[in-house]
């Protein structure tokens, strides 16, 4: 458990990406289960969903560097 805490605290963006991607994929699979997608369609849809989650975390993290710079200058 201690190793997980160290990993999450040392890589917060990667951890957030993993959690967001997992949640998004679970919602996607639940909502699209009866659509009748083929295997490759599922693969690409899940891959793009994971990449979108990464882009969301990347965009949200843009503000982190601004806050760090402000704290360092005070």
Residue pairs with C-beta under 8 A, 6 or more apart in sequence:
7 15
8 15
13 57
13 58
13 61
16 57
16 60
17 53
17 54
17 57
20 53
20 56
20 57
21 49
21 50
21 53
21 54
24 49
24 50
24 52
24 53
25 46
25 49
25 50
28 45
28 46
28 49
29 46
32 45
37 45
